[in-house]
Amino acid sequence: GWCPGNTLADNCIGHTFCVLGVAYILTNEGNVTDTDVIQAALLHDTVEDTDTSLAEIESVFGARVCAIVAEVTDDKSLPKAERKRQQVAHAAHASRGAKLVKLADKLYNVRDLARATPAGWDAARVAEYVAWAERVVRGLRGVNALMERALDEAFAAAGVEVAKGSPGE
């Protein structure tokens, strides 16, 4: 998941801000009121970043929340480049709920990078992330014009041209 920082405390704080930030964007900027989507947003990095299983999420939060979390969870057994490729390839085929969570997550991350560069990142790595995020977002479009417009503004502020049409590799 997206947790910049060098220490466990920094990672925990970063993770907490991220999940709360994603839920905030969904509710306050995207006007999303679907409680399953909001719960999934709060849990979106849980399987990747903790020992929590999807079965545990399903038993506590139900099948729909679990399904959304599963859709937005990267397979950490795959190399990073393949995980990034899969996010681009799978974006257009995700459920509406998963698309909403991903849009809010990408918006949070792009804004966070504009606010502060993570330790160990240089300008080229930031630019690469933002360009990749724009390719993911291409496949997510059509579910929330408010968040999509905010993403367009964030991409423009980062100097990334927003492509129209289908996502490229």
N, CA, C and O of each residue as an XYZ file, in Angstrom:
676
protein
N       0.804     -1.189      0.000
C       0.000      0.000      0.000
C       0.849      1.256      0.000
O       2.079      1.195      0.009
N       0.190      2.366     -0.010
C       0.850      3.661     -0.077
C       1.116      4.160      1.321
O       0.226      4.734      1.948
N       2.312      3.959      1.826
C       2.642      4.402      3.175
C       4.045      4.960      3.204
O       4.962      4.274      3.655
N       4.247      6.192      2.732
C       5.594      6.748      2.752
C       6.105      6.919      4.176
O       5.327      7.128      5.106
N       7.393      6.830      4.330
C       7.991      7.021      5.644
C       9.109      6.016      5.866
O       9.193      4.994      5.186
N       9.953      6.324      6.818
C      11.112      5.484      7.064
C      10.975      4.592      8.288
O      11.729      3.630      8.436
N      10.029      4.893      9.162
C       9.910      4.126     10.396
C       8.529      3.497     10.469
O       7.615      3.892      9.744
N       8.384      2.516     11.351
C       7.086      1.897     11.547
C       6.051      2.944     11.937
O       4.935      2.941     11.418
N       6.418      3.836     12.846
C       5.474      4.882     13.266
C       5.068      5.746     12.081
O       3.887      6.053     11.920
N       6.030      6.146     11.247
C       5.707      6.941     10.059
C       4.770      6.169      9.139
O       3.813      6.733      8.608
N       5.045      4.870      8.948
C       4.199      4.061      8.081
C       2.788      3.932      8.632
O       1.820      4.026      7.877
N       2.657      3.719      9.927
C       1.325      3.604     10.531
C       0.557      4.906     10.403
O      -0.625      4.901     10.058
N       1.215      6.014     10.677
C       0.568      7.315     10.555
C       0.201      7.570      9.098
O      -0.914      8.002      8.805
N       1.129      7.307      8.186
C       0.853      7.492      6.756
C      -0.306      6.634      6.293
O      -1.158      7.093      5.533
N      -0.343      5.385      6.748
C      -1.424      4.472      6.362
C      -2.761      4.981      6.894
O      -3.766      4.961      6.183
N      -2.771      5.435      8.143
C      -4.013      5.938      8.742
C      -4.517      7.154      7.988
O      -5.706      7.241      7.683
N      -3.622      8.104      7.679
C      -4.032      9.275      6.910
C      -4.550      8.862      5.539
O      -5.537      9.412      5.051
N      -3.882      7.894      4.920
C      -4.283      7.459      3.585
C      -5.695      6.899      3.588
O      -6.538      7.355      2.816
N      -5.969      5.918      4.444
C      -7.299      5.302      4.404
C      -8.382      6.303      4.794
O      -9.466      6.298      4.210
N      -8.101      7.159      5.769
C      -9.074      8.184      6.123
C      -9.222      9.202      4.995
O     -10.327      9.664      4.709
N      -8.106      9.546      4.357
C      -8.142     10.488      3.248
C      -8.941      9.963      2.073
O      -9.696     10.709      1.449
N      -8.783      8.685      1.766
C      -9.533      8.074      0.666
C     -11.026      8.088      0.983
O     -11.839      8.433      0.126
N     -11.391      7.715      2.210
C     -12.804      7.738      2.604
C     -13.351      9.167      2.582
O     -14.490      9.393      2.171
N     -12.533     10.136      3.029
C     -12.946     11.539      3.011
C     -13.218     12.003      1.574
O     -14.233     12.646      1.306
N     -12.311     11.676      0.662
C     -12.489     12.081     -0.737
C     -13.779     11.479     -1.293
O     -14.548     12.171     -1.959
N     -14.017     10.203     -1.026
C     -15.244      9.554     -1.514
C     -16.484     10.296     -1.024
O     -17.372     10.623     -1.811
N     -16.538     10.556      0.275
C     -17.758     11.123      0.852
C     -17.897     12.615      0.625
O     -18.986     13.091      0.308
N     -16.815     13.361      0.782
C     -16.901     14.820      0.751
C     -16.638     15.441     -0.609
O     -17.123     16.536     -0.891
N     -15.881     14.763     -1.454
C     -15.632     15.303     -2.790
C     -16.402     14.547     -3.862
O     -16.856     15.139     -4.842
N     -16.549     13.233     -3.674
C     -17.252     12.416     -4.654
C     -18.727     12.230     -4.348
O     -19.467     11.660     -5.151
N     -19.161     12.717     -3.170
C     -20.559     12.577     -2.745
C     -21.036     11.127     -2.745
O     -22.204     10.856     -3.022
N     -20.138     10.198     -2.438
C     -20.473      8.777     -2.371
C     -21.103      8.504     -1.000
O     -20.549      8.889      0.030
N     -22.247      7.846     -0.996
C     -22.955      7.539      0.250
C     -23.094      6.033      0.482
O     -23.621      5.620      1.515
N     -22.640      5.225     -0.440
C     -22.732      3.767     -0.325
C     -21.803      3.295      0.792
O     -20.581      3.367      0.661
N     -22.386      2.815      1.887
C     -21.571      2.447      3.051
C     -20.628      1.292      2.764
O     -19.556      1.223      3.365
N     -20.986      0.383      1.867
C     -20.070     -0.714      1.524
C     -18.812     -0.173      0.841
O     -17.704     -0.630      1.119
N     -18.988      0.790     -0.044
C     -17.844      1.395     -0.740
C     -16.972      2.150      0.265
O     -15.745      2.070      0.201
N     -17.586      2.869      1.176
C     -16.828      3.628      2.175
C     -16.066      2.681      3.105
O     -14.905      2.931      3.430
N     -16.712      1.602      3.532
C     -16.021      0.611      4.355
C     -14.857     -0.016      3.588
O     -13.774     -0.203      4.143
N     -15.078     -0.339      2.322
C     -14.000     -0.914      1.509
C     -12.839      0.072      1.379
O     -11.676     -0.333      1.372
N     -13.154      1.364      1.277
C     -12.097      2.379      1.198
C     -11.254      2.370      2.462
O     -10.029      2.474      2.404
N     -11.915      2.245      3.603
C     -11.182      2.215      4.878
C     -10.331      0.952      5.009
O      -9.353      0.931      5.757
N     -10.704     -0.089      4.287
C     -10.000     -1.376      4.367
C      -9.125     -1.660      3.144
O      -8.554     -2.746      3.043
N      -9.009     -0.708      2.213
C      -8.458     -1.025      0.897
C      -7.029     -1.537      0.888
O      -6.664     -2.265     -0.035
N      -6.211     -1.198      1.855
C      -4.832     -1.701      1.899
C      -4.623     -2.763      2.979
O      -3.496     -3.210      3.192
N      -5.685     -3.166      3.655
C      -5.566     -4.054      4.812
C      -4.927     -5.389      4.469
O      -4.028     -5.839      5.179
N      -5.372     -6.032      3.398
C      -4.839     -7.351      3.045
C      -3.376     -7.233      2.616
O      -2.564     -8.104      2.927
N      -3.040     -6.153      1.899
C      -1.659     -5.956      1.450
C      -0.715     -5.637      2.604
O       0.438     -6.068      2.601
N      -1.192     -4.891      3.581
C      -0.302     -4.325      4.600
C      -0.373     -4.984      5.971
O       0.383     -4.616      6.870
N      -1.272     -5.957      6.146
C      -1.396     -6.635      7.440
C      -1.558     -8.136      7.202
O      -1.553     -8.596      6.060
N      -1.701     -8.886      8.280
C      -1.939    -10.325      8.179
C      -3.418    -10.656      8.046
O      -3.791    -11.828      8.082
N      -4.256     -9.656      7.894
C      -5.697     -9.871      7.760
C      -6.001    -10.555      6.426
O      -5.433    -10.196      5.395
N      -6.884    -11.525      6.454
C      -7.267    -12.240      5.234
C      -8.585    -11.695      4.689
O      -9.339    -11.022      5.392
N      -8.840    -12.003      3.420
C     -10.129    -11.629      2.836
C     -11.267    -12.349      3.552
O     -12.356    -11.793      3.693
N     -11.027    -13.578      4.004
C     -12.064    -14.317      4.736
C     -12.443    -13.584      6.021
O     -13.617    -13.530      6.387
N     -11.450    -13.021      6.699
C     -11.742    -12.259      7.916
C     -12.544    -11.004      7.591
O     -13.483    -10.659      8.309
N     -12.177    -10.328      6.520
C     -12.923     -9.129      6.114
C     -14.360     -9.505      5.783
O     -15.292     -8.800      6.171
N     -14.544    -10.606      5.071
C     -15.900    -11.034      4.719
C     -16.714    -11.374      5.960
O     -17.894    -11.032      6.044
N     -16.088    -12.047      6.928
C     -16.835    -12.452      8.119
C     -17.287    -11.258      8.957
O     -18.314    -11.329      9.632
N     -16.533    -10.169      8.916
C     -16.880     -8.990      9.716
C     -17.704     -7.981      8.918
O     -18.657     -7.411      9.449
N     -17.355     -7.756      7.660
C     -17.956     -6.675      6.878
C     -18.904     -7.137      5.766
O     -19.614     -6.319      5.181
N     -18.917     -8.430      5.475
C     -19.832     -8.947      4.468
C     -19.187     -9.166      3.109
O     -18.065     -8.737      2.842
N     -19.951     -9.856      2.258
C     -19.431    -10.291      0.959
C     -19.137     -9.136      0.009
O     -18.129     -9.163     -0.697
N     -20.006     -8.115     -0.022
C     -19.789     -7.019     -0.987
C     -18.568     -6.191     -0.631
O     -17.768     -5.867     -1.509
N     -18.406     -5.841      0.643
C     -17.213     -5.099      1.067
C     -15.973     -5.929      0.747
O     -14.989     -5.410      0.219
N     -16.025     -7.214      1.067
C     -14.885     -8.095      0.794
C     -14.563     -8.145     -0.704
O     -13.396     -8.109     -1.092
N     -15.595     -8.227     -1.534
C     -15.374     -8.287     -2.984
C     -14.687     -7.027     -3.493
O     -13.796     -7.104     -4.338
N     -15.097     -5.868     -2.983
C     -14.464     -4.609     -3.399
C     -13.009     -4.582     -2.928
O     -12.114     -4.234     -3.698
N     -12.775     -4.947     -1.671
C     -11.406     -4.983     -1.154
C     -10.553     -5.938     -1.990
O      -9.412     -5.619     -2.323
N     -11.093     -7.090     -2.325
C     -10.347     -8.067     -3.136
C      -9.973     -7.471     -4.490
O      -8.861     -7.673     -4.977
N     -10.902     -6.737     -5.093
C     -10.630     -6.121     -6.403
C      -9.521     -5.087     -6.361
O      -8.774     -4.941     -7.329
N      -9.402     -4.368     -5.254
C      -8.404     -3.293     -5.183
C      -7.108     -3.739     -4.513
O      -6.202     -2.930     -4.315
N      -7.016     -5.017     -4.165
C      -5.827     -5.549     -3.509
C      -4.871     -6.116     -4.544
O      -5.249     -6.959     -5.357
N      -3.626     -5.646     -4.509
C      -2.591     -6.180     -5.392
C      -2.108     -7.521     -4.868
O      -2.090     -7.757     -3.660
N      -1.719     -8.391     -5.780
C      -1.119     -9.679     -5.422
C       0.357     -9.432     -5.143
O       1.155     -9.291     -6.070
N       0.716     -9.380     -3.869
C       2.091     -9.045     -3.469
C       3.100    -10.118     -3.849
O       4.305     -9.897     -3.730
N       2.627    -11.290     -4.309
C       3.567    -12.325     -4.746
C       4.126    -12.011     -6.129
O       5.114    -12.611     -6.551
N       3.502    -11.080     -6.830
C       3.962    -10.686     -8.166
C       4.984     -9.564     -8.064
O       4.960     -8.777     -7.117
N       5.888     -9.493     -9.049
C       6.831     -8.371     -9.070
C       6.078     -7.040     -9.193
O       4.988     -6.977     -9.762
N       6.682     -5.985     -8.649
C       6.032     -4.669     -8.636
C       5.609     -4.223    -10.033
O       4.506     -3.705    -10.207
N       6.465     -4.415    -11.021
C       6.137     -3.978    -12.384
C       4.892     -4.699    -12.906
O       4.073     -4.094    -13.598
N       4.746     -5.977    -12.584
C       3.576     -6.735    -13.020
C       2.327     -6.267    -12.277
O       1.254     -6.173    -12.874
N       2.452     -5.973    -10.992
C       1.303     -5.456    -10.234
C       0.832     -4.138    -10.832
O      -0.370     -3.904    -10.961
N       1.771     -3.282    -11.196
C       1.416     -1.991    -11.789
C       0.756     -2.192    -13.158
O      -0.216     -1.513    -13.489
N       1.289     -3.126    -13.949
C       0.706     -3.428    -15.257
C      -0.723     -3.940    -15.096
O      -1.619     -3.550    -15.844
N      -0.924     -4.817    -14.113
C      -2.258     -5.368    -13.894
C      -3.264     -4.299    -13.460
O      -4.433     -4.363    -13.838
N      -2.822     -3.327    -12.676
C      -3.753     -2.258    -12.285
C      -4.261     -1.512    -13.513
O      -5.444     -1.184    -13.595
N      -3.373     -1.244    -14.466
C      -3.787     -0.568    -15.702
C      -4.731     -1.469    -16.491
O      -5.782     -1.019    -16.948
N      -4.359     -2.745    -16.656
C      -5.139     -3.675    -17.475
C      -6.513     -3.968    -16.874
O      -7.484     -4.128    -17.614
N      -6.608     -4.041    -15.553
C      -7.855     -4.448    -14.906
C      -8.806     -3.292    -14.578
O      -9.973     -3.524    -14.260
N      -8.322     -2.068    -14.653
C      -9.122     -0.923    -14.207
C     -10.475     -0.842    -14.900
O     -11.494     -0.645    -14.238
N     -10.501     -0.989    -16.200
C     -11.747     -0.824    -16.955
C     -12.763     -1.911    -16.640
O     -13.959     -1.726    -16.866
N     -12.298     -3.039    -16.122
C     -13.184     -4.177    -15.869
C     -13.627     -4.284    -14.416
O     -14.353     -5.210    -14.056
N     -13.197     -3.345    -13.581
C     -13.532     -3.383    -12.155
C     -14.998     -3.021    -11.942
O     -15.630     -2.387    -12.787
N     -15.521     -3.440    -10.792
C     -16.889     -3.065    -10.421
C     -16.955     -1.562    -10.154
O     -15.925     -0.909     -9.984
N     -18.151     -1.031    -10.119
C     -18.328      0.394     -9.825
C     -17.725      0.738     -8.470
O     -17.042      1.754     -8.339
N     -17.966     -0.091     -7.464
C     -17.432      0.156     -6.130
C     -15.923      0.194     -6.107
O     -15.326      1.071     -5.483
N     -15.300     -0.761     -6.790
C     -13.836     -0.800     -6.844
C     -13.295      0.410     -7.597
O     -12.271      0.972     -7.209
N     -13.970      0.814     -8.666
C     -13.533      1.998     -9.407
C     -13.581      3.246     -8.530
O     -12.679      4.082     -8.580
N     -14.632      3.366     -7.731
C     -14.747      4.527     -6.841
C     -13.605      4.556     -5.832
O     -12.994      5.602     -5.613
N     -13.316      3.408     -5.216
C     -12.215      3.346     -4.245
C     -10.895      3.673     -4.926
O     -10.094      4.436     -4.385
N     -10.654      3.106     -6.108
C      -9.399      3.364     -6.828
C      -9.271      4.833     -7.221
O      -8.192      5.413     -7.096
N     -10.360      5.443     -7.695
C     -10.299      6.865     -8.047
C      -9.896      7.703     -6.843
O      -9.013      8.555     -6.941
N     -10.536      7.463     -5.716
C     -10.227      8.234     -4.512
C      -8.801      7.967     -4.043
O      -8.112      8.886     -3.600
N      -8.356      6.717     -4.136
C      -7.000      6.360     -3.722
C      -5.957      7.038     -4.613
O      -4.971      7.582     -4.115
N      -6.172      7.005     -5.910
C      -5.223      7.653     -6.820
C      -5.223      9.168     -6.591
O      -4.164      9.794     -6.626
N      -6.389      9.760     -6.359
C      -6.457     11.199     -6.099
C      -5.702     11.536     -4.815
O      -4.938     12.500     -4.775
N      -5.914     10.748     -3.776
C      -5.187     10.975     -2.526
C      -3.676     10.886     -2.767
O      -2.922     11.752     -2.323
N      -3.244      9.847     -3.464
C      -1.809      9.625     -3.666
C      -1.157     10.726     -4.501
O      -0.066     11.191     -4.170
N      -1.815     11.140     -5.575
C      -1.242     12.188     -6.432
C      -1.155     13.502     -5.660
O      -0.162     14.221     -5.769
N      -2.178     13.816     -4.890
C      -2.126     15.026     -4.067
C      -1.041     14.920     -3.001
O      -0.338     15.891     -2.721
N      -0.911     13.740     -2.411
C       0.092     13.539     -1.370
C       1.498     13.734     -1.938
O       2.355     14.326     -1.283
N       1.735     13.242     -3.148
C       3.039     13.432     -3.792
C       3.307     14.904     -4.086
O       4.453     15.350     -4.014
N       2.270     15.657     -4.413
C       2.445     17.091     -4.655
C       2.777     17.819     -3.354
O       3.491     18.822     -3.350
N       2.247     17.296     -2.256
C       2.457     17.916     -0.941
C       3.845     17.606     -0.396
O       4.507     18.492      0.146
N       4.295     16.354     -0.532
C       5.577     15.945      0.051
C       6.117     14.727     -0.692
O       5.419     13.728     -0.868
N       7.355     14.826     -1.118
C       8.000     13.701     -1.797
C       8.478     12.691     -0.753
O       9.175     13.064      0.191
N       8.109     11.411     -0.913
C       8.562     10.399      0.062
C      10.083     10.278      0.090
O      10.756     10.530     -0.910
N      10.611      9.893      1.235
C      12.052      9.662      1.369
C      12.495      8.647      0.324
O      11.846      7.621      0.126
N      13.601      8.944     -0.336
C      14.137      8.031     -1.338
C      13.573      8.227     -2.737
O      14.029      7.582     -3.681
N      12.596      9.100     -2.883
C      12.018      9.376     -4.199
C      12.651     10.645     -4.762
O      12.916     11.600     -4.031
N      12.890     10.639     -6.080
C      13.331     11.857     -6.749
C      12.216     12.324     -7.689
O      11.175     11.676     -7.801
N      12.442     13.432     -8.346
C      11.405     14.002     -9.213
C      11.009     13.042    -10.329
O       9.841     12.995    -10.717
N      11.961     12.281    -10.846
C      11.663     11.339    -11.924
C      10.724     10.236    -11.445
O       9.807      9.844    -12.165
N      10.951      9.738    -10.235
C      10.083      8.682     -9.703
C       8.681      9.218     -9.435
O       7.698      8.520     -9.680
N       8.579     10.439     -8.940
C       7.268     11.055     -8.729
C       6.544     11.178    -10.073
O       5.371     10.820    -10.181
N       7.237     11.680    -11.089
C       6.635     11.855    -12.409
C       6.195     10.512    -12.987
O       5.138     10.421    -13.612
N       6.998      9.478    -12.783
C       6.659      8.140    -13.272
C       5.392      7.623    -12.579
O       4.514      7.054    -13.229
N       5.302      7.822    -11.264
C       4.112      7.377    -10.532
C       2.870      8.102    -11.040
O       1.844      7.471    -11.295
N       2.956      9.419    -11.188
C       1.788     10.202    -11.590
C       1.356      9.813    -13.007
O       0.159      9.711    -13.274
N       2.300      9.596    -13.907
C       1.960      9.171    -15.268
C       1.288      7.799    -15.248
O       0.314      7.575    -15.966
N       1.807      6.876    -14.426
C       1.189      5.555    -14.297
C      -0.214      5.676    -13.707
O      -1.140      5.019    -14.183
N      -0.382      6.499    -12.684
C      -1.699      6.688    -12.067
C      -2.702      7.200    -13.091
O      -3.863      6.789    -13.081
N      -2.265      8.092    -13.973
C      -3.159      8.608    -15.018
C      -3.601      7.478    -15.940
O      -4.755      7.451    -16.368
N      -2.697      6.537    -16.254
C      -3.072      5.394    -17.103
C      -4.093      4.506    -16.396
O      -5.014      3.998    -17.036
N      -3.947      4.313    -15.098
C      -4.934      3.536    -14.337
C      -6.281      4.245    -14.371
O      -7.313      3.625    -14.625
N      -6.261      5.546    -14.113
C      -7.503      6.326    -14.032
C      -8.261      6.303    -15.352
O      -9.490      6.355    -15.340
N      -7.581      6.228    -16.477
C      -8.282      6.152    -17.769
C      -9.311      5.029    -17.762
O     -10.420      5.195    -18.272
N      -8.947      3.889    -17.189
C      -9.859      2.751    -17.159
C     -10.946      2.851    -16.103
O     -11.910      2.085    -16.130
N     -10.803      3.779    -15.183
C     -11.768      3.930    -14.091
C     -12.858      4.947    -14.403
O     -13.856      5.034    -13.688
N     -12.668      5.707    -15.458
C     -13.561      6.832    -15.751
C     -14.995      6.390    -16.030
O     -15.259      5.279    -16.490
N     -15.908      7.317    -15.728
C     -17.314      7.089    -16.024
C     -18.158      6.763    -14.805
O     -19.354      6.503    -14.937
N     -17.551      6.770    -13.604
C     -18.330      6.450    -12.402
C     -18.508      7.631    -11.455
O     -19.416      7.615    -10.624
N     -17.657      8.662    -11.560
C     -17.791      9.797    -10.650
C     -17.112     11.025    -11.248
O     -15.900     11.200    -11.127
N     -17.909     11.869    -11.895
C     -17.374     13.042    -12.589
C     -16.647     13.995    -11.640
O     -15.668     14.632    -12.028
N     -17.123     14.092    -10.401
C     -16.488     15.013     -9.445
C     -15.049     14.597     -9.139
O     -14.140     15.426     -9.191
N     -14.840     13.331     -8.825
C     -13.473     12.866     -8.539
C     -12.623     12.859     -9.802
O     -11.426     13.144     -9.744
N     -13.227     12.537    -10.941
C     -12.478     12.532    -12.195
C     -11.990     13.934    -12.548
O     -10.866     14.103    -13.020
N     -12.831     14.932    -12.319
C     -12.427     16.325    -12.566
C     -11.301     16.722    -11.609
O     -10.350     17.389    -12.016
N     -11.403     16.320    -10.350
C     -10.340     16.626     -9.381
C      -9.038     15.931     -9.772
O      -7.957     16.496     -9.610
N      -9.141     14.721    -10.281
C      -7.936     14.026    -10.762
C      -7.335     14.746    -11.961
O      -6.116     14.905    -12.038
N      -8.172     15.184    -12.896
C      -7.665     15.940    -14.041
C      -6.880     17.159    -13.572
O      -5.820     17.469    -14.116
N      -7.406     17.853    -12.556
C      -6.718     19.031    -12.010
C      -5.401     18.636    -11.345
O      -4.394     19.327    -11.500
N      -5.407     17.524    -10.603
C      -4.182     17.064     -9.937
C      -3.135     16.629    -10.957
O      -1.948     16.913    -10.793
N      -3.571     15.942    -12.005
C      -2.627     15.534    -13.060
C      -2.061     16.759    -13.772
O      -0.859     16.822    -14.030
N      -2.907     17.727    -14.091
C      -2.451     18.948    -14.760
C      -1.447     19.695    -13.881
O      -0.431     20.190    -14.368
N      -1.740     19.769    -12.585
C      -0.823     20.450    -11.662
C       0.525     19.739    -11.604
O       1.557     20.366    -11.360
N       0.507     18.418    -11.830
C       1.748     17.645    -11.817
C       2.431     17.624    -13.181
O       3.493     17.023    -13.342
N       1.812     18.286    -14.164
C       2.402     18.343    -15.496
C       2.160     17.111    -16.349
O       2.879     16.879    -17.321
N       1.147     16.311    -15.993
C       0.832     15.099    -16.755
C      -0.390     15.383    -17.621
O      -1.442     15.787    -17.125
N      -0.233     15.168    -18.903
C      -1.360     15.368    -19.819
C      -2.348     14.242    -19.633
O      -1.970     13.075    -19.540
N      -3.625     14.602    -19.578
C      -4.680     13.612    -19.425
C      -5.069     13.111    -20.793
O      -5.565     13.866    -21.629
N      -4.839     11.814    -21.018
C      -5.168     11.206    -22.305
C      -6.645     10.866    -22.349
O      -7.242     10.535    -21.324
N      -7.216     10.943    -23.489
C      -8.601     10.544    -23.689
C      -8.592      9.188    -24.374
O      -7.720      8.900    -25.194
N      -9.569      8.361    -24.030
C      -9.658      7.049    -24.660
C      -9.255      5.942    -23.716
O      -9.278      6.103    -22.496
N      -8.884      4.814    -24.298
C      -8.592      3.627    -23.484
C      -7.193      3.682    -22.895
O      -6.309      4.344    -23.438
N      -6.995      2.988    -21.784
C      -5.687      3.014    -21.132
C      -4.631      2.340    -21.976
O      -4.888      1.330    -22.629
N      -3.442      2.908    -21.955
C      -2.320      2.297    -22.659
C      -1.422      1.591    -21.672
O      -1.581      1.724    -20.459
N      -0.502      0.858    -22.190
C       0.431      0.124    -21.328
C       1.680      0.963    -21.094
O       2.593      0.528    -20.393
